[in-house]
Amino acid sequence: MLAFSFVAFCALCVVTHAPMADALVYRAEGAALLNGTDLYGFTVTEWQLPATYPPFAALLFVPTAWLPPDVLKVAFVAGNVILLAALVRLSCRLAGLPGRLPAVCAATALALWLEPVFQTVIFGQVNLAVACLILWDLTRPPGAPGRGVALGVATGVKLTPAVFIAYLLLTGRVREGVTALAACAGTVLVGALVLPYASVDFWTRRLYETHRVGKAWIVDNQSLQGLIARALGESSPGPAWAVPAVAVACAGLWLARRTATDDDRRGILITAFTALLVCPISWSHHWVWCVPLIAVLAADGRRRTAALVAAVFTARTLWLVPHQGPLDLQLPWWQQPLASPYALLTLVLLPQLSTSSTSSALPALPALPASNSSASTIR
């Protein structure tokens, strides 16, 4: 089944001439380092895409510059399918499911067609790699050596995983949180030592140029800002977005903290989806966390909800509404839910994830201890 799904996917890539634009950006970043040119001064592809990640990420992309574009695309497709299988396996571990090889292969074959996963592979993105690093680290046994390092490295690559560091600190896992902070600081230091000019440029200037990432109001952006911008017909909603975003961030982290005392699985998911909501831009391919979400819902006996979530992340309704040019800001009221399915679904699901399922027959990850005053009593 997995082989058939993979072949069908590859055939679709060939027929549609999938550009894998993000992979080409990574390749250009690696080439910029090898050639000694300005890391943040170039644009590539027909969409004129610039580099947007920290200098440390560019160091990891150097090997991509050694591959011809066609070989690079094949490598990214194959690599992302392997990473998807790893994410499915890690999702099973998070949910408490057996994770046998036939089931993992079947789930991988189906998950390949979830819109966020599909877009990640089509664009040649690193979302699956980042999600695997985070989930692997957070589901390791308590007391495992270096727990938090992988999370810190993921944060050094894409910044947004920093919310999981806050989650560790809020839930009393101070040692793990500090380890993650130290690992993230290490990535910044490596970037500064190897690329001092680019580091100063990124941390003092490029990080705050949000327009470099893209237009926040287009349907590609499934964050709270995208939802509000399209609903109001305003390209820059300002306080109309900022105030709700702060409220959702506080409420989400509070729910995650409260939920983690009983079930760390759901606390992790609440943290992930809170980050996706409040981040200024969460492209649809960032939502690969739908994979562990479906696994946990199914494990909890909420199979109808799991099926609904899978349907929403497969339906691709955001691409059915008019979205060329400024049309994203001119959608009638009845098209708004179709244009923002992930954000709306998450706003409904977050309170549900914070409540226990009475029908679950599977054990959760170990709960936090009654007292979290000592790092030695973590989970």
RAVENSUL-V254829 format. One record per pair of residues at least 6 apart in sequence whose ideal C-beta (glycine too) atoms are under 6 Angstrom apart, sorted by the first residue. I is the first residue (numbers start at 1). J is the second residue. D is the distance in Angstrom with one decimal. If there is no record, write none. Layout:
BEGIN
I;J;D, I;J;D
END
This chain:
BEGIN
1;106;5.4, 1;109;4.6, 2;105;4.3, 2;108;5.6, 2;109;4.3, 5;109;3.7, 5;112;5.4, 6;81;6.0, 9;112;5.8, 18;122;5.1, 20;73;4.8, 20;124;3.7, 21;45;4.6, 21;49;6.0, 21;123;6.0, 22;123;4.4, 22;124;4.9, 22;125;4.9, 23;72;5.8, 23;76;4.8, 23;124;2.7, 24;44;5.6, 24;45;5.6, 25;44;5.9, 25;49;5.0, 26;61;4.3, 26;64;5.2, 27;64;4.4, 27;65;5.6, 27;72;5.9, 28;42;6.0, 28;44;4.6, 29;51;4.9, 29;58;4.2, 29;61;4.7, 30;61;4.2, 30;62;4.2, 30;64;4.9, 30;65;3.4, 31;65;4.2, 32;39;5.0, 33;58;5.7, 33;62;5.7, 34;65;5.6, 39;51;5.7, 39;58;5.7, 39;198;4.3, 40;51;5.5, 40;201;5.7, 40;206;5.1, 43;50;5.1, 50;212;5.4, 52;212;5.6, 52;213;5.5, 54;191;5.9, 54;202;5.8, 55;191;3.6, 55;195;4.3, 55;198;4.6, 55;199;5.0, 55;202;5.9, 56;156;4.9, 56;187;4.1, 56;190;5.7, 56;191;4.0, 57;157;4.6, 64;72;5.8, 76;124;4.1, 77;121;5.9, 80;121;4.6, 80;128;5.5, 83;128;4.0, 83;129;5.6, 83;132;5.7, 84;108;5.4, 84;128;5.7, 85;108;4.5, 86;132;5.1, 87;128;5.8, 87;131;5.7, 87;132;5.4, 87;291;5.4, 88;104;5.2, 88;107;4.8, 88;108;5.1, 89;99;5.3, 89;104;5.3, 90;135;4.4, 90;136;5.8, 91;291;5.3, 91;292;3.9, 91;295;3.9, 92;99;3.4, 93;139;5.1, 94;139;5.3, 94;265;5.4, 94;292;5.3, 95;295;4.2, 95;296;4.6, 95;299;3.8, 96;299;5.5, 96;362;4.3, 96;363;5.4, 97;299;5.4, 111;117;5.6, 111;291;5.5, 114;290;6.0, 114;313;4.8, 114;314;5.7, 115;313;5.6, 115;316;5.1, 116;284;5.8, 116;285;5.2, 116;287;4.0, 116;288;4.8, 116;290;5.9, 117;288;5.7, 119;284;5.7, 119;285;3.8, 120;127;4.7, 120;128;5.8, 120;285;4.5, 120;288;6.0, 125;285;5.4, 127;285;5.8, 127;286;5.8, 127;288;4.9, 128;288;5.8, 130;154;5.0, 130;158;5.4, 131;288;5.3, 133;150;4.6, 133;154;4.2, 134;151;5.7, 134;154;5.3, 134;161;5.6, 134;164;5.9, 137;150;3.9, 137;151;4.6, 138;268;5.6, 140;147;5.4, 142;379;4.6, 147;176;5.1, 148;176;4.1, 148;179;3.3, 148;180;3.8, 149;183;4.5, 151;164;5.6, 151;180;4.4, 152;180;4.1, 152;183;2.5, 152;184;4.1, 153;183;5.6, 154;161;4.5, 155;161;4.4, 155;162;4.9, 155;184;4.4, 156;184;5.0, 156;187;2.7, 160;275;5.6, 160;279;5.7, 163;271;5.9, 163;275;4.1, 164;271;5.9, 165;177;5.4, 165;180;4.6, 165;181;6.0, 167;256;5.7, 167;271;4.4, 168;176;4.9, 168;177;3.7, 169;177;4.1, 170;257;4.7, 171;257;5.9, 171;260;4.7, 171;368;5.9, 172;372;2.7, 173;378;4.8, 174;375;5.0, 175;375;4.2, 191;199;5.0, 192;199;4.3, 210;280;6.0, 213;281;5.2, 216;225;5.2, 216;226;6.0, 216;280;6.0, 216;281;5.5, 217;229;3.8, 217;235;4.9, 217;328;5.7, 217;329;5.8, 218;328;4.9, 219;318;4.5, 219;323;4.6, 219;328;5.4, 219;339;5.0, 220;283;5.2, 220;284;5.8, 221;281;5.1, 222;282;5.5, 222;284;5.3, 222;342;4.0, 222;343;5.3, 223;279;5.4, 223;282;3.9, 224;245;5.5, 224;277;4.8, 224;343;5.8, 225;241;4.6, 225;280;5.3, 227;340;4.1, 227;343;4.4, 228;237;4.9, 228;240;5.8, 228;241;4.7, 229;237;5.0, 230;328;5.8, 230;331;6.0, 230;339;5.6, 231;336;5.6, 233;329;4.8, 245;278;4.6, 248;277;5.5, 248;278;5.5, 249;278;4.5, 252;274;2.9, 255;270;5.3, 255;354;4.4, 256;267;4.6, 256;270;4.2, 256;271;4.6, 259;266;4.9, 259;267;4.6, 259;270;6.0, 259;354;4.8, 260;267;3.3, 260;368;5.8, 261;368;5.0, 262;367;5.6, 263;364;4.2, 264;365;4.2, 265;296;5.3, 265;364;5.5, 265;365;5.3, 266;353;4.8, 269;293;5.6, 269;353;5.8, 270;350;6.0, 270;353;5.3, 272;289;4.4, 273;346;4.7, 276;282;4.5, 277;346;5.7, 287;342;5.2, 290;313;4.5, 294;306;5.1, 294;309;5.6, 294;310;5.5, 297;305;5.1, 297;306;3.8, 298;306;4.4, 299;362;4.8, 300;357;3.9, 300;360;4.1, 301;357;5.7, 301;359;3.4, 301;360;5.1, 302;357;5.7, 312;341;5.3, 312;345;5.3, 317;338;4.1, 317;341;5.3, 318;339;5.6, 321;331;5.9, 321;335;4.7, 321;338;5.2, 321;339;4.9, 331;339;5.6, 337;344;5.9, 366;379;5.1, 368;379;5.9, 369;377;5.0
END
